[in-house]
Amino acid sequence: MKLYGVTGWKNAGKTGLMVRLVAEFRARGVTVSTLKHAHHSFDVDQPGKDSRRHREAGAHQVLLSSGTRWALMTELDDAPEPPLSDLLAKLAPVDLVLVEGWKRDTHPKVEAWRAETGRPLIAPDDPTIRVVAAKGDTGLTDRPVLDLDDTAAIADFIASQVGL
């Protein structure tokens, strides 16, 4: 599986770029999976539903399945968050895995950046960022800068980098 990340500060446009890239690659016939890092606790099941009740009762894992999809939830309890490599190993094979977050990992990344957020670029101090997808002048001269809204160009860059 090929791997490419999307990173950037909060409100930089990471999720929007991820969604557009998934749609773009799918339109090109590429199978895609995604991993999203969250810096907070989250739930994927709803209060009062059976799967939530199982988990709240103390189940370590709850697998929910239907004719449409299945989901496996695992409680970490007090264990540390698994590294990205362990999570990638749980995915079924696809052509490309897009990863949102994990900015400190060593996989290649595109940085989503908007001047209006007032946050500095991560790229100058991070060689794993191979391209910046920007809204505004970055001042970068050591790597490509593409328009954040030019999804096709960003997908072309990623495809060329991973050999798709």
DSSP file with accessible surface (Angstrom, degrees, kcal/mol):
  #  RESIDUE AA STRUCTURE BP1 BP2  ACC     N-H-->O    O-->H-N    N-H-->O    O-->H-N    TCO  KAPPA ALPHA  PHI   PSI    X-CA   Y-CA   Z-CA
    1    1 A M              0   0  113      0, 0.0     2,-0.3     0, 0.0    95,-0.2   0.000 360.0 360.0 360.0 137.8    0.0    0.0    0.0
    2    2 A K  E     -a   96   0A  93     93,-1.5    95,-2.8    92,-0.3     2,-0.4  -0.633 360.0-155.7 -85.4 147.2    1.2    3.5   -0.8
    3    3 A L  E     +a   97   0A  41     -2,-0.3     2,-0.3    93,-0.2    95,-0.2  -0.985  19.2 165.2-131.9 133.5    1.0    6.0    2.0
    4    4 A Y  E     -a   98   0A   0     93,-2.2    95,-2.1    -2,-0.4     2,-0.3  -0.988  20.6-143.6-146.7 141.1    0.7    9.8    1.9
    5    5 A G  E     -ab  99 109A   0    103,-2.8   105,-2.4    -2,-0.3     2,-0.4  -0.684   6.9-152.8-106.6 157.7   -0.2   12.3    4.6
    6    6 A V  E     +ab 100 110A   0     93,-3.2    95,-2.2    -2,-0.3     2,-0.3  -0.998  30.7 165.4-123.8 122.2   -2.1   15.5    4.9
    7    7 A T  E     + b   0 111A   1    103,-2.6   105,-3.1    -2,-0.4     2,-0.2  -0.816   8.3 118.9-132.7 172.3   -0.9   17.7    7.7
    8    8 A G        -     0   0    2     -2,-0.3   105,-0.1   103,-0.2     3,-0.1  -0.815  57.8 -61.6 149.7 171.3   -1.3   21.3    8.9
    9    9 A W  S >  S-     0   0   59    103,-0.4     3,-1.6    -2,-0.2     5,-0.3  -0.295  71.5 -68.3 -76.6 167.8   -2.6   23.4   11.8
   10   10 A K  T 3  S+     0   0  159      1,-0.3    -1,-0.2     2,-0.1     0, 0.0  -0.249 121.6  14.4 -55.7 139.3   -6.2   23.5   12.9
   11   11 A N  T 3  S+     0   0  122     -3,-0.1    -1,-0.3     1,-0.1    -2,-0.1   0.650  88.9 120.9  66.2  20.2   -8.5   25.2   10.4
   12   12 A A  S <  S-     0   0    2     -3,-1.6    -2,-0.1   100,-0.1    -1,-0.1   0.602  90.0 -99.4 -85.5 -14.2   -5.9   25.0    7.6
   13   13 A G  S  > S+     0   0   15     -4,-0.2     4,-2.3    99,-0.1     5,-0.2   0.623  76.2 139.2 106.5  18.1   -8.2   22.9    5.4
   14   14 A K  H  > S+     0   0   33     -5,-0.3     4,-2.8     2,-0.2     5,-0.2   0.941  73.9  43.9 -60.3 -51.6   -6.8   19.4    6.0
   15   15 A T  H  > S+     0   0   75      2,-0.2     4,-2.7     1,-0.2     5,-0.2   0.920 113.3  50.7 -65.9 -42.5  -10.2   17.6    6.2
   16   16 A G  H  > S+     0   0   34      1,-0.2     4,-2.3     2,-0.2    -1,-0.2   0.923 112.8  47.3 -59.2 -42.6  -11.6   19.4    3.1
   17   17 A L  H  X S+     0   0    0     -4,-2.3     4,-2.9     2,-0.2    -2,-0.2   0.926 110.7  52.1 -65.0 -43.2   -8.4   18.5    1.2
   18   18 A M  H  X S+     0   0    9     -4,-2.8     4,-2.7     2,-0.2    -2,-0.2   0.941 110.6  47.6 -56.6 -49.1   -8.6   14.9    2.4
   19   19 A V  H  X S+     0   0   96     -4,-2.7     4,-2.2     1,-0.2    -1,-0.2   0.924 114.0  46.8 -61.6 -44.3  -12.3   14.6    1.2
   20   20 A R  H  X S+     0   0   73     -4,-2.3     4,-2.6    -5,-0.2    -1,-0.2   0.896 112.1  50.8 -66.0 -38.8  -11.5   16.1   -2.2
   21   21 A L  H  X S+     0   0    0     -4,-2.9     4,-3.0     2,-0.2     5,-0.3   0.912 108.5  51.4 -66.0 -41.6   -8.4   13.9   -2.6
   22   22 A V  H  X S+     0   0   41     -4,-2.7     4,-2.6    -5,-0.2     5,-0.2   0.961 113.3  45.2 -58.4 -48.2  -10.4   10.7   -1.8
   23   23 A A  H  X S+     0   0   61     -4,-2.2     4,-2.3     1,-0.2    -2,-0.2   0.911 113.9  50.0 -62.7 -41.4  -13.0   11.7   -4.4
   24   24 A E  H  X S+     0   0   54     -4,-2.6     4,-1.1     2,-0.2    -1,-0.2   0.937 113.2  44.4 -63.7 -48.4  -10.3   12.6   -7.0
   25   25 A F  H  <>S+     0   0    2     -4,-3.0     5,-2.6     1,-0.2     3,-0.4   0.900 112.3  52.3 -65.8 -38.5   -8.4    9.4   -6.6
   26   26 A R  H ><5S+     0   0  132     -4,-2.6     3,-1.9    -5,-0.3    -1,-0.2   0.913 106.1  54.5 -62.3 -40.3  -11.6    7.3   -6.6
   27   27 A A  H 3<5S+     0   0   88     -4,-2.3    -1,-0.2     1,-0.3    -2,-0.2   0.791 106.1  53.7 -63.8 -24.3  -12.6    9.0   -9.9
   28   28 A R  T 3<5S-     0   0   90     -4,-1.1    -1,-0.3    -3,-0.4    -2,-0.2   0.366 124.8-105.2 -88.3   1.2   -9.2    7.9  -11.3
   29   29 A G  T < 5S+     0   0   57     -3,-1.9     2,-0.4     1,-0.3    -3,-0.2   0.636  74.5 140.6  85.5  15.1  -10.0    4.3  -10.3
   30   30 A V      < -     0   0   17     -5,-2.6     2,-0.4    -6,-0.1    -1,-0.3  -0.753  51.1-131.0 -92.5 131.9   -7.6    4.2   -7.3
   31   31 A T        -     0   0   55     -2,-0.4    65,-1.9    -3,-0.1    64,-0.4  -0.707  33.2-171.5 -81.8 135.4   -8.8    2.4   -4.2
   32   32 A V  E     -c   96   0A  24     -2,-0.4     2,-0.3    63,-0.2    65,-0.2  -0.982  18.8-177.4-134.3 137.8   -8.3    4.6   -1.1
   33   33 A S  E     -c   97   0A  32     63,-2.0    65,-2.6    -2,-0.4     2,-0.3  -0.899  16.6-149.2-122.8 161.3   -8.5    4.2    2.6
   34   34 A T  E     -c   98   0A  72     -2,-0.3     2,-0.4    63,-0.2    65,-0.2  -0.945  10.8-160.6-131.4 151.7   -8.0    6.9    5.2
   35   35 A L  E     -c   99   0A  16     63,-1.9    65,-3.2    -2,-0.3     2,-0.5  -0.996  12.7-165.0-125.4 135.6   -6.7    7.3    8.8
   36   36 A K  E     -c  100   0A 118     -2,-0.4     2,-0.4    63,-0.2    65,-0.2  -0.983   9.6-145.6-123.8 126.7   -7.7   10.3   10.8
   37   37 A H        -     0   0   22     63,-2.4     2,-0.4    -2,-0.5    -2,-0.0  -0.751  13.2-163.5 -91.3 136.9   -5.9   11.3   14.0
   38   38 A A        -     0   0   27     -2,-0.4     4,-0.1     2,-0.1    -2,-0.0  -0.957  17.0-154.7-118.9 140.1   -7.9   12.9   16.8
   39   39 A H  S    S+     0   0  151     -2,-0.4     2,-0.3     2,-0.1    -1,-0.1   0.189  79.0  47.3 -94.6  16.5   -6.4   14.8   19.7
   40   40 A H  S    S-     0   0  134      0, 0.0     2,-0.1     0, 0.0    -2,-0.1  -0.912  97.4 -78.6-147.3 169.3   -9.5   14.1   21.9
   41   41 A S        +     0   0  112     -2,-0.3     2,-0.3     2,-0.0    -2,-0.1  -0.432  52.1 179.6 -69.5 148.6  -11.8   11.3   22.9
   42   42 A F        -     0   0  133     -2,-0.1     2,-0.4    -4,-0.1    -4,-0.0  -0.974  20.3-145.7-147.8 161.3  -14.4   10.4   20.4
   43   43 A D        -     0   0   77     -2,-0.3     3,-0.0     1,-0.1     9,-0.0  -0.983   9.8-173.5-128.7 142.6  -17.3    8.0   19.9
   44   44 A V  S    S+     0   0   93     -2,-0.4     2,-0.3     2,-0.1    -1,-0.1   0.432  72.9  65.7-110.4  -4.7  -18.5    6.3   16.7
   45   45 A D  S    S-     0   0    9      6,-0.1     3,-0.1     4,-0.0     5,-0.0  -0.837  83.6-114.0-117.9 160.2  -21.6    4.8   18.2
   46   46 A Q    >   -     0   0  122     -2,-0.3     3,-2.0     1,-0.1     6,-0.3  -0.639  33.0 -95.9 -97.6 145.5  -24.7    6.5   19.6
   47   47 A P  T 3  S+     0   0   90      0, 0.0    -1,-0.1     0, 0.0     3,-0.1  -0.263 110.3  20.5 -55.0 137.7  -25.9    6.6   23.2
   48   48 A G  T 3  S+     0   0   58      1,-0.3     2,-0.1     2,-0.1    -2,-0.0   0.196  93.1 123.8  88.6 -17.1  -28.6    4.0   23.9
   49   49 A K  S <> S-     0   0  127     -3,-2.0     4,-2.3     1,-0.1    -1,-0.3  -0.439  73.2-114.8 -75.8 154.1  -27.6    1.8   20.9
   50   50 A D  H  > S+     0   0  105      1,-0.2     4,-2.5     2,-0.2     5,-0.2   0.897 114.3  52.9 -57.2 -44.2  -26.7   -1.9   21.6
   51   51 A S  H  > S+     0   0    9      1,-0.2     4,-2.1     2,-0.2    -1,-0.2   0.903 110.0  48.9 -62.4 -37.8  -23.0   -1.5   20.5
   52   52 A R  H  > S+     0   0   36     -6,-0.3     4,-2.9    -3,-0.2    -1,-0.2   0.912 109.9  51.7 -66.1 -40.6  -22.6    1.5   22.9
   53   53 A R  H  X S+     0   0  154     -4,-2.3     4,-1.6     1,-0.2    -2,-0.2   0.895 108.5  51.5 -64.2 -40.3  -24.2   -0.5   25.7
   54   54 A H  H  <>S+     0   0  109     -4,-2.5     5,-1.8    -5,-0.2     4,-0.5   0.938 113.1  45.1 -59.9 -47.2  -21.8   -3.4   25.1
   55   55 A R  H ><5S+     0   0   36     -4,-2.1     3,-1.6     1,-0.2    -2,-0.2   0.929 111.9  50.6 -64.5 -45.2  -18.8   -1.1   25.2
   56   56 A E  H 3<5S+     0   0  120     -4,-2.9    -1,-0.2     1,-0.3    -2,-0.2   0.786 102.7  61.9 -65.8 -24.5  -20.0    0.8   28.3
   57   57 A A  T 3<5S-     0   0   91     -4,-1.6    -1,-0.3    -5,-0.2    -2,-0.2   0.631 130.2 -91.8 -75.5 -13.4  -20.5   -2.6   30.0
   58   58 A G  T < 5 +     0   0   63     -3,-1.6    -3,-0.2    -4,-0.5    -2,-0.2   0.503  66.9 159.1 119.5   6.6  -16.8   -3.2   29.6
   59   59 A A      < -     0   0   36     -5,-1.8    -1,-0.3     1,-0.2    16,-0.1  -0.403  33.5-149.4 -62.0 134.2  -16.2   -5.0   26.4
   60   60 A H  S    S+     0   0  105      1,-0.2    15,-2.9    14,-0.1     2,-0.4   0.896  84.0  18.2 -70.2 -42.0  -12.6   -4.6   25.2
   61   61 A Q  E     -F   74   0B  97     13,-0.2     2,-0.4    -7,-0.0    -1,-0.2  -0.986  64.4-168.5-130.0 145.0  -13.7   -4.8   21.5
   62   62 A V  E     -F   73   0B   9     11,-2.3    11,-3.0    -2,-0.4     2,-0.6  -0.995   5.9-163.9-130.2 121.7  -17.1   -4.4   19.9
   63   63 A L  E     -F   72   0B 103     -2,-0.4     2,-0.5     9,-0.2     9,-0.2  -0.949   5.9-167.0-107.0 122.8  -17.6   -5.4   16.3
   64   64 A L  E     +F   71   0B  89      7,-3.0     7,-2.7    -2,-0.6     2,-0.4  -0.937  12.1 179.5-110.5 129.2  -20.8   -4.0   14.7
   65   65 A S  E     +F   70   0B  84     -2,-0.5     2,-0.3     5,-0.2     5,-0.2  -0.981  12.3 158.9-136.7 145.0  -21.8   -5.5   11.4
   66   66 A S        -     0   0   66      3,-2.0    -2,-0.0    -2,-0.4     0, 0.0  -0.866  58.1 -88.4-143.7-177.9  -24.6   -5.0    8.8
   67   67 A G  S    S+     0   0   91     -2,-0.3     3,-0.1     1,-0.2    -2,-0.0   0.599 126.1  44.4 -71.3  -8.3  -25.2   -5.8    5.2
   68   68 A T  S    S-     0   0  109      1,-0.4     2,-0.3     0, 0.0    -1,-0.2   0.790 124.0 -20.9-104.5 -39.7  -23.7   -2.4    4.4
   69   69 A R        -     0   0  176      2,-0.0    -3,-2.0     0, 0.0    -1,-0.4  -0.979  48.7-139.3-161.5 168.6  -20.6   -2.0    6.6
   70   70 A W  E     -F   65   0B 167     -2,-0.3     2,-0.4    -5,-0.2    -5,-0.2  -0.969  12.4-166.1-137.4 153.7  -18.8   -3.2    9.7
   71   71 A A  E     -F   64   0B  41     -7,-2.7    -7,-3.0    -2,-0.3     2,-0.5  -0.999   7.9-154.4-140.5 137.8  -16.9   -1.4   12.3
   72   72 A L  E     -F   63   0B  78     -2,-0.4     2,-0.5    -9,-0.2    -9,-0.2  -0.968  11.2-167.0-114.3 121.2  -14.5   -2.6   15.0
   73   73 A M  E     -F   62   0B  20    -11,-3.0   -11,-2.3    -2,-0.5     2,-0.4  -0.919   2.7-169.4-108.8 132.7  -14.1   -0.5   18.1
   74   74 A T  E     -F   61   0B  62     -2,-0.5     2,-0.4   -13,-0.2   -13,-0.2  -0.988  15.6-139.8-124.2 127.8  -11.3   -1.2   20.6
   75   75 A E        -     0   0   60    -15,-2.9     3,-0.1    -2,-0.4     4,-0.0  -0.718   5.4-161.1 -83.9 130.8  -11.0    0.3   24.0
   76   76 A L    >   -     0   0   73     -2,-0.4     3,-3.0     1,-0.2     2,-0.2   0.671  17.0-173.7 -82.6 -17.0   -7.5    1.3   24.9
   77   77 A D  T 3  S-     0   0  120      1,-0.3    -1,-0.2   -17,-0.1    -3,-0.0  -0.407  73.9 -25.1  53.1-117.8   -8.2    1.5   28.6
   78   78 A D  T 3  S+     0   0  169     -2,-0.2    -1,-0.3    -3,-0.1    -2,-0.1   0.324 110.2 117.0-105.5   9.4   -5.0    2.8   30.0
   79   79 A A  S <  S-     0   0   58     -3,-3.0    -3,-0.1     1,-0.1     2,-0.0  -0.394  73.1 -99.9 -73.3 153.4   -2.8    1.5   27.2
   80   80 A P        -     0   0  113      0, 0.0    -1,-0.1     0, 0.0    -2,-0.0  -0.318  46.6 -86.8 -69.6 157.4   -0.9    4.1   25.0
   81   81 A E        -     0   0  103      1,-0.1     0, 0.0    -2,-0.0     0, 0.0  -0.407  52.9-108.5 -60.9 135.1   -2.2    5.1   21.6
   82   82 A P        -     0   0   35      0, 0.0    -1,-0.1     0, 0.0     5,-0.0  -0.358  35.3-105.6 -66.0 148.6   -1.0    2.6   19.0
   83   83 A P    >>  -     0   0   67      0, 0.0     4,-1.7     0, 0.0     3,-0.7  -0.303  31.9-105.6 -69.0 160.1    1.7    3.9   16.6
   84   84 A L  H 3> S+     0   0    4      1,-0.3     4,-2.8     2,-0.2     5,-0.2   0.883 119.2  59.4 -53.7 -41.1    0.6    4.7   13.0
   85   85 A S  H 3> S+     0   0   78      1,-0.2     4,-1.6     2,-0.2    -1,-0.3   0.886 104.6  49.6 -59.8 -39.1    2.4    1.5   11.7
   86   86 A D  H <4 S+     0   0   85     -3,-0.7     4,-0.5     2,-0.2    -1,-0.2   0.893 112.2  47.8 -66.0 -39.0    0.2   -0.7   14.0
   87   87 A L  H >< S+     0   0   42     -4,-1.7     3,-1.3     1,-0.2     4,-0.4   0.906 108.2  54.2 -70.1 -39.6   -3.0    1.0   12.7
   88   88 A L  H >< S+     0   0   32     -4,-2.8     3,-1.6     1,-0.3    -1,-0.2   0.877 100.7  61.4 -60.0 -36.5   -1.9    0.7    9.1
   89   89 A A  T 3< S+     0   0   86     -4,-1.6    -1,-0.3     1,-0.3    -2,-0.2   0.710  97.0  59.9 -64.9 -18.7   -1.5   -3.0    9.6
   90   90 A K  T <  S+     0   0  158     -3,-1.3    -1,-0.3    -4,-0.5     2,-0.2   0.594  87.5  95.9 -84.8 -11.0   -5.2   -3.3   10.5
   91   91 A L  S <  S-     0   0   51     -3,-1.6     3,-0.1    -4,-0.4   -58,-0.0  -0.549  79.1-116.5 -83.3 146.0   -6.3   -1.9    7.1
   92   92 A A        -     0   0   71     -2,-0.2    -1,-0.1     1,-0.1    -2,-0.1  -0.451  51.2 -82.4 -69.8 150.5   -7.3   -4.1    4.1
   93   93 A P        +     0   0  118      0, 0.0     2,-0.3     0, 0.0    -1,-0.1  -0.309  61.2 159.1 -60.4 135.0   -5.0   -3.7    1.1
   94   94 A V        -     0   0   28     -3,-0.1   -92,-0.3   -63,-0.1   -62,-0.1  -0.889  51.3-106.5-141.9 174.2   -5.8   -0.7   -1.1
   95   95 A D  S    S+     0   0   70    -64,-0.4   -93,-1.5    -2,-0.3     2,-0.4   0.876  99.9  14.6 -71.8 -38.9   -3.8    1.3   -3.7
   96   96 A L  E     -ac   2  32A   0    -65,-1.9   -63,-2.0   -95,-0.2     2,-0.5  -0.998  57.0-159.3-145.2 134.7   -3.4    4.4   -1.4
   97   97 A V  E     -ac   3  33A   2    -95,-2.8   -93,-2.2    -2,-0.4     2,-0.5  -0.976  13.6-158.6-111.9 123.3   -3.8    5.3    2.2
   98   98 A L  E     -ac   4  34A   0    -65,-2.6   -63,-1.9    -2,-0.5     2,-0.5  -0.895   8.4-158.7-100.8 131.4   -4.3    8.9    3.0
   99   99 A V  E     -ac   5  35A   0    -95,-2.1   -93,-3.2    -2,-0.5     2,-0.6  -0.947   5.6-158.8-117.3 122.2   -3.4    9.9    6.6
  100  100 A E  E     -ac   6  36A   8    -65,-3.2   -63,-2.4    -2,-0.5     2,-0.3  -0.899  67.7  -3.0-100.8 121.4   -4.7   13.0    8.2
  101  101 A G  S    S+     0   0   13    -95,-2.2   -95,-0.2    -2,-0.6    -2,-0.1  -0.763  70.1 117.4 102.3-150.3   -2.6   14.1   11.2
  102  102 A W    >   +     0   0   31     -2,-0.3     3,-1.7     1,-0.1    -1,-0.1   0.907  38.1 169.7  48.4  47.1    0.4   12.3   12.5
  103  103 A K  T 3   +     0   0   40      1,-0.3    -1,-0.1   -95,-0.1    25,-0.1   0.735  68.7  54.9 -64.4 -19.7    2.5   15.3   11.6
  104  104 A R  T 3  S+     0   0  207     24,-0.0    -1,-0.3     2,-0.0    -2,-0.1   0.525  86.6 100.1 -93.0  -3.8    5.5   14.0   13.5
  105  105 A D  S <  S-     0   0   60     -3,-1.7    23,-0.1     1,-0.1     0, 0.0  -0.346  79.7-119.1 -77.3 167.7    5.7   10.7   11.7
  106  106 A T  S    S+     0   0  124     -2,-0.1    -1,-0.1     2,-0.0     3,-0.1   0.397  71.8 113.6 -95.0   2.7    8.2   10.1    8.9
  107  107 A H  S    S-     0   0   13      1,-0.1  -103,-0.1  -103,-0.0     2,-0.1  -0.333  79.3 -89.5 -69.9 156.9    5.8    9.4    6.0
  108  108 A P        -     0   0   29      0, 0.0  -103,-2.8     0, 0.0     2,-0.3  -0.388  54.4-173.3 -68.5 146.9    5.7   11.9    3.1
  109  109 A K  E     -bd   5 129A   0     19,-2.6    21,-2.5  -105,-0.2    22,-1.0  -0.953  30.0-138.3-141.1 158.3    3.1   14.6    3.5
  110  110 A V  E     -bd   6 131A   0   -105,-2.4  -103,-2.6    -2,-0.3     2,-0.6  -0.944  28.3-139.3-108.8 135.0    1.4   17.6    1.9
  111  111 A E  E     -bd   7 132A   0     20,-2.2    22,-3.1    -2,-0.4     2,-0.5  -0.872   5.9-149.2 -97.6 124.3    0.9   20.6    4.2
  112  112 A A  E     + d   0 133A   0   -105,-3.1  -103,-0.4    -2,-0.6     2,-0.4  -0.806  28.1 174.6 -85.8 130.3   -2.5   22.4    4.0
  113  113 A W  E     - d   0 134A  22     20,-2.3    22,-1.8    -2,-0.5     2,-0.4  -0.997  22.0-171.8-145.8 134.8   -1.9   26.0    4.9
  114  114 A R  E >   - d   0 135A  60     -2,-0.4     3,-1.5    20,-0.2     5,-0.4  -0.995  19.3-147.8-125.3 126.7   -4.0   29.2    4.9
  115  115 A A  G >  S+     0   0   46     20,-2.8     3,-2.0    -2,-0.4    21,-0.1   0.871  95.2  68.3 -58.2 -35.5   -2.4   32.6    5.5
  116  116 A E  G 3  S+     0   0  160     19,-0.3    -1,-0.3     1,-0.3    20,-0.1   0.685  86.9  66.0 -63.6 -18.7   -5.6   33.8    7.2
  117  117 A T  G <  S-     0   0   43     -3,-1.5    -1,-0.3     2,-0.1    -2,-0.2   0.717  97.4-136.8 -74.4 -20.5   -5.1   31.4   10.2
  118  118 A G    <   +     0   0   66     -3,-2.0    -2,-0.1    -4,-0.4    -3,-0.1   0.510  59.1 132.4  78.1   2.4   -2.0   33.3   11.2
  119  119 A R        -     0   0  111     -5,-0.4    -1,-0.3     1,-0.1    -2,-0.1  -0.656  58.3-114.8 -87.1 146.1   -0.1   30.1   11.9
  120  120 A P        -     0   0   85      0, 0.0  -111,-0.1     0, 0.0     2,-0.1  -0.315  37.1 -92.2 -74.0 160.4    3.4   29.6   10.5
  121  121 A L        -     0   0   25      1,-0.1     4,-0.1    17,-0.1    -8,-0.1  -0.454  23.0-155.3 -65.9 144.2    4.2   27.0    8.0
  122  122 A I  S >  S+     0   0   23     -2,-0.1     3,-1.7     1,-0.1     4,-0.2   0.774  81.1  80.0 -84.5 -31.8    5.4   23.6    9.3
  123  123 A A  G >  S+     0   0    0      1,-0.3     3,-2.0     2,-0.2     6,-0.2   0.785  77.4  64.7 -51.5 -43.0    7.3   22.8    6.1
  124  124 A P  G 3  S+     0   0   69      0, 0.0    -1,-0.3     0, 0.0    -2,-0.1   0.813 113.8  34.5 -57.1 -26.9   10.5   24.9    6.7
  125  125 A D  G <  S+     0   0  151     -3,-1.7    -2,-0.2     1,-0.1    -3,-0.1   0.245 111.7  68.9-107.2  10.5   11.3   22.7    9.7
  126  126 A D    X   -     0   0   24     -3,-2.0     3,-1.6    -4,-0.2    -1,-0.1  -0.857  51.5-173.2-137.2 101.1   10.0   19.4    8.3
  127  127 A P  T 3  S+     0   0  107      0, 0.0    -1,-0.1     0, 0.0    -4,-0.1   0.647  82.9  72.5 -69.1 -11.6   11.6   17.6    5.4
  128  128 A T  T 3  S+     0   0   20    -25,-0.1   -19,-2.6   -20,-0.1     2,-0.9   0.679  76.9  88.3 -75.5 -15.7    8.7   15.0    5.3
  129  129 A I  E <   +d  109   0A   1     -3,-1.6   -19,-0.2   -21,-0.2    -3,-0.1  -0.759  54.9 175.2 -83.4 109.9    6.5   17.7    3.9
  130  130 A R  E     +     0   0A  99    -21,-2.5     2,-0.3    -2,-0.9   -20,-0.2   0.652  62.9  13.6 -91.8 -20.2    7.1   17.4    0.2
  131  131 A V  E     -d  110   0A   1    -22,-1.0   -20,-2.2    12,-0.1     2,-0.5  -0.985  65.2-138.0-153.8 150.5    4.6   19.9   -1.1
  132  132 A V  E     -de 111 145A   0     12,-2.1    14,-3.1    -2,-0.3     2,-0.7  -0.966   5.8-157.0-115.5 130.6    2.5   22.7    0.4
  133  133 A A  E     +de 112 146A   0    -22,-3.1   -20,-2.3    -2,-0.5     2,-0.3  -0.940  35.9 179.2-102.9 110.5   -1.1   23.3   -0.7
  134  134 A A  E     -de 113 147A   6     12,-3.0    14,-2.1    -2,-0.7     2,-0.5  -0.836  44.4-158.9-126.8 155.0   -1.7   26.9    0.2
  135  135 A K  E    S+d  114   0A  61    -22,-1.8   -20,-2.8    -2,-0.3   -19,-0.3  -0.964  82.1  17.1-121.4 103.3   -4.1   29.8    0.2
  136  136 A G  S    S-     0   0   48     -2,-0.5     2,-0.5   -22,-0.2   -23,-0.1  -0.438 107.0 -48.8 118.1 167.1   -1.8   32.9    0.4
  137  137 A D        -     0   0  145      1,-0.2    -2,-0.1    -2,-0.2   -23,-0.0  -0.623  44.5-178.2 -78.8 120.4    1.9   33.6   -0.2
  138  138 A T        -     0   0   25     -2,-0.5    -1,-0.2     2,-0.1   -17,-0.1   0.729  27.3-141.0 -87.9 -27.6    4.1   31.1    1.6
  139  139 A G        +     0   0   55      1,-0.3     2,-0.2     2,-0.0    -2,-0.1   0.489  51.1 146.0  76.2   0.9    7.4   32.5    0.6
  140  140 A L        +     0   0   30      1,-0.1    -1,-0.3     2,-0.0    -2,-0.1  -0.496  20.8 164.3 -73.1 140.5    8.7   29.0    0.2
  141  141 A T        +     0   0  141     -2,-0.2    -1,-0.1    -3,-0.1     4,-0.0   0.404  63.5  72.4-129.3  -4.4   11.3   28.4   -2.6
  142  142 A D  S    S+     0   0   99      1,-0.1    -2,-0.0     2,-0.1     0, 0.0   0.444 105.1  18.4 -97.6   0.3   12.7   24.9   -1.6
  143  143 A R  S    S-     0   0   43    -11,-0.0   -12,-0.1     0, 0.0    -1,-0.1  -0.979  95.0 -72.9-159.5 163.7    9.7   22.8   -2.5
  144  144 A P        -     0   0   58      0, 0.0   -12,-2.1     0, 0.0     2,-0.4  -0.248  35.8-159.9 -64.4 145.7    6.5   23.0   -4.7
  145  145 A V  E     -e  132   0A  60    -14,-0.2     2,-0.3    -5,-0.1   -12,-0.2  -0.998  13.3-176.3-124.8 122.6    3.6   25.2   -3.6
  146  146 A L  E     -e  133   0A  45    -14,-3.1   -12,-3.0    -2,-0.4     2,-0.3  -0.829  36.8 -91.3-115.8 158.6    0.2   24.4   -5.1
  147  147 A D  E >   -e  134   0A  74     -2,-0.3     3,-2.0   -14,-0.2   -12,-0.2  -0.504  31.9-133.0 -68.8 131.1   -3.1   26.1   -4.8
  148  148 A L  T 3  S+     0   0    0    -14,-2.1    -1,-0.2     1,-0.3   -13,-0.1   0.787 106.4  50.1 -56.1 -29.0   -5.1   24.5   -1.9
  149  149 A D  T 3  S+     0   0   89    -15,-0.3     2,-1.6     1,-0.2    -1,-0.3   0.494  84.0  92.7 -91.3  -2.8   -8.2   24.3   -4.1
  150  150 A D    <>  +     0   0   76     -3,-2.0     4,-2.1     1,-0.2     3,-0.2  -0.550  48.4 166.7 -90.9  73.5   -6.4   22.7   -7.1
  151  151 A T  H  > S+     0   0   19     -2,-1.6     4,-3.0     1,-0.2     5,-0.2   0.872  70.3  55.4 -58.2 -40.8   -7.2   19.1   -6.0
  152  152 A A  H  > S+     0   0   38     -3,-0.2     4,-2.6     1,-0.2    -1,-0.2   0.917 108.9  47.3 -62.0 -42.7   -6.2   17.6   -9.4
  153  153 A A  H  > S+     0   0   23     -3,-0.2     4,-2.2     2,-0.2    -1,-0.2   0.897 113.3  48.3 -66.5 -39.4   -2.7   19.1   -9.2
  154  154 A I  H  X S+     0   0    0     -4,-2.1     4,-2.6     2,-0.2    -2,-0.2   0.932 112.7  48.4 -65.8 -43.3   -2.3   18.0   -5.6
  155  155 A A  H  X S+     0   0    0     -4,-3.0     4,-3.0     1,-0.2    -2,-0.2   0.903 109.8  52.9 -63.6 -40.3   -3.4   14.5   -6.6
  156  156 A D  H  X S+     0   0   89     -4,-2.6     4,-2.3    -5,-0.2    -1,-0.2   0.916 109.8  48.7 -59.5 -43.4   -1.1   14.5   -9.6
  157  157 A F  H  X S+     0   0   37     -4,-2.2     4,-2.1     2,-0.2    -2,-0.2   0.950 113.7  45.3 -62.2 -48.8    1.8   15.4   -7.3
  158  158 A I  H  X S+     0   0    0     -4,-2.6     4,-2.3     1,-0.2     5,-0.2   0.934 112.1  52.2 -60.6 -46.1    1.0   12.7   -4.8
  159  159 A A  H  X>S+     0   0   11     -4,-3.0     5,-2.4     1,-0.2     4,-1.2   0.905 110.5  47.9 -58.2 -42.0    0.5   10.1   -7.5
  160  160 A S  H  <5S+     0   0   84     -4,-2.3    -1,-0.2    -5,-0.2    -2,-0.2   0.879 111.4  51.4 -68.1 -34.4    3.9   10.9   -9.0
  161  161 A Q  H  <5S+     0   0   84     -4,-2.1    -2,-0.2     1,-0.2    -1,-0.2   0.865 118.2  35.4 -69.3 -38.1    5.5   10.7   -5.6
  162  162 A V  H  <5S-     0   0   19     -4,-2.3    -1,-0.2    -5,-0.1    -2,-0.2   0.470 113.2-110.8 -98.5  -3.8    4.1    7.2   -4.7
  163  163 A G  T  <5       0   0   62     -4,-1.2    -3,-0.2    -5,-0.2    -4,-0.1   0.834 360.0 360.0  81.3  35.3    4.2    5.8   -8.2
  164  164 A L      <       0   0   83     -5,-2.4    -1,-0.2    -6,-0.2    -2,-0.1  -0.762 360.0 360.0 -96.7 360.0    0.5    5.6   -9.0
